[in-house]
Amino acid sequence: MAITYLKHGKPDKERAQDDAKTKAIVEEILLDIETRGDRAVRDLSVKFDSYNPQNFKLTDQEISDLMATLSDRELADIKFAQEQVRNFAQAQRESMLDIEIETLPGVILGHKNIPVQSVGCYVPGGKFPMVASAHMSVLTASVAGVPRIIACTPPFKGKPNPAVIAAMHLGGAHEIYVIGGIQAVGAMAIGTETIEPVHMLVGPGNAFVAEAKRQLFGRVGIDLFAGPTETMVIADDTVDAELCATDLLGQAEHGYNSPAILVTNSEKLAKATMIEIDRLLQIIPTADTAGKSWEDYGEVILCETYEDMLKIADEIASEHVQVMTDRDDWFLEHMTCYGALFLGARTNVSNGDKVIGTNHTLPTKKAGRYTGGLWVGKFLKTHSYQKIITDEAAAKIGAYGSRLCLLEGFVGHAEQCNLRVRRYGGVNIPYGGPAPHKDTIE
């Protein structure tokens, strides 16, 4: 494999040190929330967001008043985006069928898809009001049929952001709280005097929110382990440097630690893209953030063949992968590890982030090797059931079960099976003995 790094990001060791500092801070704050409940949430809100309202939970009137400040165009745009997300999520939901089959005469097996009963959705908004994140979490949970959906978002410039609140409300949130960061996910998962805990946490966030979700996993379910936004552009000489640079910086502006990686087999395109990135960083308003991400986490990887490009892309398993080559469908067919693919120069990651209909909460930090992103199925639990409806089937399955339990040394297990063989098969078996091999029960 012929691969050359024209630009490297921050070494893994330095990234791990940053993670360790975050971990310690989050542990302390979650313990404080568990110990002091609402008082801790309020103190943390004042400390981190300078926000101290009479109530963190918005009333119906407050929600209506906030939505009334939006223009007709803004509301229509939010509703359009939600329609796209709803349509795709509904199609996904309809693909998930309950099943029931008769595997042997008298033996019925099945499964049911049951919604998680309560979900806490975190919608980031301290730096940028992430309106679209409400569609991805709240709306998708609503399509799944979750009966209790609560949503938290931080204040934006000292007060609730009307567009985010509108998206939460229109998406189907039953309770809306203006709380940010660790205190939000901690309150939703642990519970306080005024907030009933949920069964599952979903939604993106900064490094502290992601670490809080990681530490709370097990106590509650989570959608996935999420880190900073990642983007990868896979390109050849069918596209130009402006497209590649724009798509890289468009995601690098998320934060100071958002990896942006170009994978290409064109040295000319690689060098031209780096020059174009330097030019764009002189003019884009978010250059301070995007430039820092590019400096510390940006990479340019030059490959000899398309097969090399595929291999390195699967090894990195980036969250967003923009493919702009003369063989986009070949990458779709062969790539196995990523968050979401964006195929062709006509599309881009921002489409997926905001409006096109697929979910933008996606795996990071190589989690694309073992999970996909948030979707309606994440809010559904597939539970199996079984029933035996004839005496003959009870005796037959019981006999096999008895012998297999004793093979493992589980006498009590075997007796559960033996009792059915005696009762429904008319066969006398001593306590803890193996069921006989008889045609009548085999």
N, C-alpha and C positions, 0 to 999 in steps of 0.2 A: 504494500500500500504506500503510494507516494504522496505524502502530505507535508506541506510546509506552512508554518504559522508566520504570517507576515506581521501579525499583531497579537500579543498575549494580554490576558486580563490579570487581575490580582491573583496571586498564588492561593491554592486551596487552604494552606495553613493559616493565612491571614483571615480568610473567610470564616474558618472554624473558630478563631479567637473572637470574632465579632458575634458569632452565634452563642458562644459561652457566656458572654456578658449579658446578652438578651435573656438567656435562660434564667440567670440568677435574679434579674429584675422582675421577671414575670412570676417566678415562684413566690417572691415576697409579696407581690400585689395580690395574687390569688388567695394567699393565706389571710391577708388583711380582709378581703371581701368575705371569706368564709367566717372569719371571726366577728367582724363588725357589721356586716350586711349593708343596709342602706346608708349608714353613716360613712362607711368606707367608700361607697360609690360616689356619694356627694363630695367627699373630700378630694377624691381623685379627679372628679369632673372639674372642680375648682382649680386644682393644681395643674392639670394638663390642658384643659380647655377654657379656663376662666369663665365657667358657665355654672350658674347656681339658681335654677328656676324654682318656683314653688313646688312644681311637680314635673318629673321627667317624662311621665306619660302624657301624650297629647290627648286632649278631649276631641270629641267629634266636631265641636264648634271651632276649635283651634285648627284642626285639619282643613275644614271648609274655608276658614279665613286665609290660610296660607295658600290653598289652591286658587283662591279668587285673585291672588296677586299675579298669577301667570296669564300670559296672553292666550288668545284662542289658538294662535299658531303653535305656541309651546305645548299646550295641552294636546293638540292634534298630533304633533310629532311624537309625544310620549305614547299616545294611544296607538299610533301606527306601529311603532317599535314593539309595543306589547302584543299587538295582533300577530306580528311575525313570530315572536317567541312563543305565543300561545298555540299558534297553528302547528308549529313543529313539535312542541312538547305534547300536544294532543295526539298527533300522529304516532309519536313514540309510545305514549301511554296505550294507545289502541293496539300496538304490536305486542304488548305484554299480556298474554292471555292466562286466565286460570285454566287448569287442566284437571281432568279426572279420567282415569283409564282402568279397565279391568285387566290386570296383568296375568292372572290365572283365574279359572272359574271360581267365583266367589270372593276374590281378593280385589279390593278397590283401593287405588292409590291416587293422590291428587295433590295439587298445591293451589294456594290462594295468594294473591298479591294484595297485601294490606298496608294502607298508608301508615307511616310513622305518626304517632298521635299528637306530638307537639314539636315544633321546630322553631329555633331562634335564628333569624337571618341578620347577619351583620352587613351593613352597607357603608363602605368607607365614604368619607366626605370632609375630612378636616382640611386637606390641601386642595383636592379637586372634588366637587360634589358628584359622586358616582351614581348618577341617575340610572344608568343601564344595569347596575348591579342589583337594583331592586327587581327589575324584570327577571333577571336570571335566577334569583333565589326565591323571592316571595311569589311571583307569578307561577313559576314552575312547581313549587310546593302546592299552590292552589290547584293547578291542573291535576296533580297527583291525588288530591282529595284530603290533604292534611287538615284535620279539624281545628287545630289551634296553631296559628302562625303569628309569632311576634317578631318585630323588626326594630333594630337599633341603628341609629346613625349619629355621628357627632355633630355638634353645632358647626355651622359654617359662618365665619366672621361674626361669631357671638350669638347666632340665633339659628333656628331650624331653617334648612334650605327648602323653599317651597317646591321646587321641582322633584327633589328626592322624596319628600313627604307625599307628593301627588302620585309618584310612581309606586310607592309602598301601598298607598290606599287603593289605587286603581288595580294594583296587582293582587289584592286580596288579604292584606295584613289585618289581623283582628286586634292587635295591640301595637302601638307605635311609641317608642321611647327615644328621646334625644339624649343619647349617652354614647360616648365614643371609646375606642381603644380596648385595652385589657379589661377595664371596668365594665364595659358592655358585654363582652363574651363571658366574663366571669359571673356577672349578675344573672345572665340568661341560663348558664349551665348550673351554677351552684344554687341560685335562688337567693332572695332576700325577704325581708318582712313584707314587701309590697310586690315582688315579682316572683311568680311561681316558676320553678325551674322547668326547662324543656328536656326533651329526650334526645335532641339532635341539634348541632350547630352547623351552619353553612355560611358561606360567603368569603370573599377575599379580604385582605387587609394588609397592614404593614408588617414588619418583622415581629413586632410585639404581639399583634393579634394572631399571627400564624403560630407563634410559640405558645401562646395561651391555649389555642385550640389543640395543639399537640399535647400539652400537659393535661388538658381536660379529657382527652380521648380515653374511652373506657368508662369514665363516669357518664359521659354522654357519647353518642355517635357524632362523627363529623363527616363532611363531604369528602375531604381529602387533605393531605398535608400540603400546604401551599407556602411558597416562598415568594420572593420578589418576581415581578413580571419578567419573563424571558422571551426573546424573539430571535429567530434564525431566518435568514434569507438564503435560499439555495438558488443560485442563478448561474446562467452561462451567458455567452455573448449575444444572445437574442434580445437582451434588455440592456439598459444603459445605467450609468452611475447615479443619475438623479433618482430613478426609481428605487435602486438599492439603498442609497443613503437616506432617502425620505422614509422608507419602510423601517429602517433600523432606528433612526432617531425618533420616529413616531411612537415607539414603545419605550425607548430609553428615557423619555421624559417622565415616566411613571415615578421614578425614585432615583436615589443616588447609587443604587446597587442593582440595577436592572440589566442583566446580561443581554448584549446585542451582538449577534455573530453572523458574519458573512461566510458562506461556504461556496466556493466557485472553482471552476476549472479554467478560468480566464485570468491570467496575471494582469492583463491590460485593464479588465473590469475591476479587479481587486484594488489596484493602485489608484484608478480613477475614482472609485467609491470613497477611499480614504481622503482624497483631495476634496471631493464634493461634501463629505461630512464636515471637514474643516470650514468650508465656505458657508454651509447652512448654519453652523454653530455661531456664525457672526451675525445672523439675522433672526433666528427664531426666538420668541419671547421666553421659552423654557430652556434656554441654552445652559443656564447654571446647573440645572438638574441633569439634563440630557448629556451635557458635556462631561460631567463628573462620572456618570454611568459609563459613557464611552471610554473615558480615560482609564477607569479602573476595571471595567468588566467587558469592554468591547474586544472582539477577536475577529481576525481575518484569516481564514484557512484556505490555502490554495491546494487543490487536489489535481491529480493527473487525469483521472477518469471519472465517469459518472458513478461507477461502482464504488470508487473511493469516497465520493461525495455522499452516497447512500450510507456507507458504513460509518463514516464519522458522524453523520446526522443521527443515526440510530443510537450511537454511543452517547451522544450528548443528550438526546431525548428532550429537546426544547419544548417549552410550553406552546408557543406559536411558531409554525413553520410556513413561511411564505415561499412557494415554489414557482420560479419563473424561468423555465427552460424550454427546450424544444421537445421535451418528453415528460410533461407534467403528470400525465396519467400513469407513466411507468413508475414514478415515485409514489403515487397513490397506491399502486398495486403492490409495491415492494417494501415501503416503509412500515415499520412495526412499532416504533417507540416514539411517541410525540403526544402533545396535548390536542392540537387541532391543526389541520392542514388548510392552507389557503392557496388555491391552485390557479395560476395564471396571473398575468400582469393586470387584468381587469378587476380583480378582487384585491382585498388587502385586509390586514388584521383588524383595522378599525371597523370594517363592516361587521365582523364577528363580535367585536366588543360592544357595539352600540345598537345594531338594527336588523341584521340580516335574518336572525332567527335561531341560530345555533347558540349554545350556552357559552359564555365567556369565562366561567370559573373552571380553570383547567389545571392539570397537574404540573408541578414545577420540581426542580431539584432531582431530576431523573425519575420522578414518580410515574411518568408516562410509560415506564417499562412494565408496570404492573396494574395500572388503573387508567381509566379514561376520566373525563371531566364530570362536572355536575350535570345531571339530566334528570328527567322525571323519574327514572328508575331508582335514583338514589334515595328518593323519598318513599319508596315502596319496599316492604319486607316480604320476601317470598317464603311462605310457611307451608310445610308439607303436612298431609294428614293421611291416615290409612284406616280402613275398616274391612272386616271379614264378615260376610253375610251368609255363609253356609257352614254347617257342621263339618262337612267333608274338607273344606278349605282350612278351617280352624285346626283340624287334626293333622292335615298334611304339613302346613307351615309350622305347626307346633313341634312335629317330630323332627323336622330339619333343624329348627331352632334349638331344640333340646340338645341334640348331638353337637351342634356347633358351639353352644355355650360351654358344654363340658370339655370340648377340645381346648378351650381357653382357661378352664379351671373355675368357671363361674357356676357354682352349684345352685345358688339362689336364682340366678337368671334361668337356668335350665328348668327349675321347678315351676317358674311362671309358664313355660311352654308345656311342661308335663301335665299341669293341671288341665290345660285345654285338651290335650290328647286324651286324658282320662274322661273328661266330661263330655266332649263332643265326638270322640272317636271310639269310646267304649273299650279302651285298652288300659289294662292295669299296669302301672309302672311304679316301682318302689321309689320312695322319696329320694330325689337327687340322682336317680338312675337314668341311663340313656333311653330315649324312646326307641322301640324296636324297628327294624327294617321290615315292614310288612306292606304288601301291595295295597292293603285297604287304606293305609294312611300315607303312602308315598305316591 
